[in-house]
């Protein structure tokens, strides 16, 4: 996803964390200083920041452009708006003395933060385009491996109710086999927290070459997955002491999937309601 000059005021720090792995060494020095001192940045000139971060003014300007701002001043204005309500650095800093209720509180708060930060970086245009692609799809396939495989299966489980023909594949061989049979009018959705999973990347690449449209769901804006997607939707998750980013991003991935399901269902209410009623009747005998 190429940044643009319409980047929302909120989410600048979140975007910076997302692209951090793809930055040059000099850009990372500037990014590190910004992330560690957001409140100080809004009072510095670009020259002062360059001196503090031990990098060049051109590097900072280039970093701001990569984030989608016209320059350092625009970034500072956006950052000042964001700092009105400081981002809470909530971590599951679990202590051996914590009882289970305290542990649950910390985990829940971390998940709430993950959802809030993911919502901040969503782009209306990307969400609407994704819904439009899914709405007009002849069939939809979801690809994911490992933890993201469970998300792909959940997406299949939910999208089945919309009345759109769909399938999910978590096996690498089945992914590329199914992708090769797609064509114009089909949509492939790849889910990968890192965006660097070779199997999911290859499946989307093959699907795209076959003529299908592709959607990605990942945590990193400059990941390989973005190179083989028409639209990419991003999560925001932080690694904590006792769980990885990939674990905490699951709830955000699920929320994005749910948003797409609701968006599609609202646009085809008759089919979605009819499908839901049929499914409810079919599973009625499975319950006591």
ABEGO torsion letter per residue (X at the ends): XBBBAABBABGAAAAAAAAAAABBAAAAAAAAAAAABAAAAAABBAAAAAAAAGBBAAAAAAAAAAAGBAEAAAAAAAAAAAAABBBBBBBBBBBAABBAAAAAAAAAAAAAAAAAAAAAABBAAAAAAAAAAAAABABBBBBBBEAAAAAAAAAAAAAAAAGBBBBBBABAAAAAAAAAABBBGBBBBBBBAAGABAAAAAAAAAAAAAGBBBBBBBABAABAAAAABABBBBBBBBBBAABBAAAAAAAAAAAAAAAAAAAAAAABAAAAAAAAAAAAAAAAAABX
